[in-house]
Amino acid sequence: VSTVPAGAADGLAAALRRPGAGGGGAGVLLDVVYAPWPTDLAAAWAERGGVVVGGSAMLLHQAAEQVRLMTGRPAPLEAMRTALERALAGAPG
């Protein structure tokens, strides 16, 4: 799990790209950054065959759970996903 600001793990990403470095493979990386995407760490992890889950999925599902808790109703997940994708498409970075 990476919860550091975008760019803060670039050194780790460079280390993952060195021959013989560990990481990736069957592992899963949850990189909570959602903009800019992908981060260098996420790209390096994927290059090594690892599975990457980006922060936008976490953000979406946290927001959906907040809507459910505050309203008692299921969140309109697909509408929220569309709004998030549109917002991120215009995000700087």
C-alpha positions in Angstrom: 0.0 0.0 0.0 1.4 3.4 -1.0 -0.1 6.4 0.6 2.7 8.9 -0.1 2.2 12.0 -2.3 2.6 11.6 -6.0 6.3 11.5 -6.9 7.5 10.6 -3.3 8.0 7.0 -4.3 9.9 7.6 -7.5 13.2 6.3 -5.9 11.4 3.1 -5.1 10.1 2.9 -8.6 13.7 3.3 -9.9 14.9 0.5 -7.6 12.2 -1.8 -8.8 13.4 -1.3 -12.4 16.9 -2.4 -11.6 17.8 -5.9 -12.8 17.3 -8.5 -10.0 15.1 -6.2 -7.9 12.2 -7.8 -6.0 8.6 -6.7 -6.1 5.8 -7.1 -8.5 5.1 -10.6 -9.6 2.1 -12.0 -7.8 1.9 -9.0 -5.5 -0.8 -6.4 -5.5 -0.1 -2.7 -5.0 -2.7 -0.3 -3.8 -1.4 3.1 -4.8 -3.9 5.6 -3.4 -2.8 8.5 -5.7 -5.4 9.2 -8.3 -3.9 12.2 -10.1 -1.5 12.2 -11.9 -2.1 8.5 -12.9 -0.3 6.2 -13.3 2.4 7.1 -10.8 6.0 6.0 -11.6 5.6 3.4 -8.8 2.4 2.0 -10.2 4.0 1.8 -13.7 7.2 0.1 -12.4 5.1 -2.4 -10.4 3.0 -3.3 -13.4 6.1 -3.6 -15.6 7.3 -6.3 -13.1 4.0 -8.2 -13.6 2.3 -7.0 -10.4 -1.3 -6.1 -10.1 -2.0 -2.4 -9.5 -5.1 -0.9 -8.0 -5.3 2.9 -8.3 -6.6 5.4 -5.8 -9.6 6.4 -7.9 -11.3 3.0 -7.1 -10.7 3.5 -3.4 -12.0 7.1 -3.6 -15.1 6.0 -5.4 -16.0 3.3 -3.0 -15.3 5.4 0.1 -17.6 8.1 -1.3 -20.3 5.5 -2.0 -20.2 4.2 1.5 -20.4 7.7 2.9 -23.5 8.4 0.8 -25.0 5.1 2.1 -24.2 6.0 5.7 -25.6 9.5 5.5 -28.8 8.7 3.5 -29.5 5.1 4.3 -29.8 4.5 0.5 -27.4 2.8 -1.9 -25.2 5.2 -3.7 -25.6 5.7 -7.5 -22.3 4.0 -8.1 -22.2 4.3 -11.9 -23.2 8.0 -11.9 -20.5 8.6 -9.3 -17.9 6.7 -11.4 -18.8 8.7 -14.4 -18.5 12.0 -12.5 -15.1 10.9 -11.0 -13.7 9.9 -14.4 -14.8 13.3 -15.9 -13.3 15.2 -12.9 -10.0 13.3 -13.2 -9.8 13.8 -16.9 -9.7 17.5 -16.2 -7.3 17.3 -13.3 -3.9 19.0 -13.6 -0.9 16.8 -13.9 
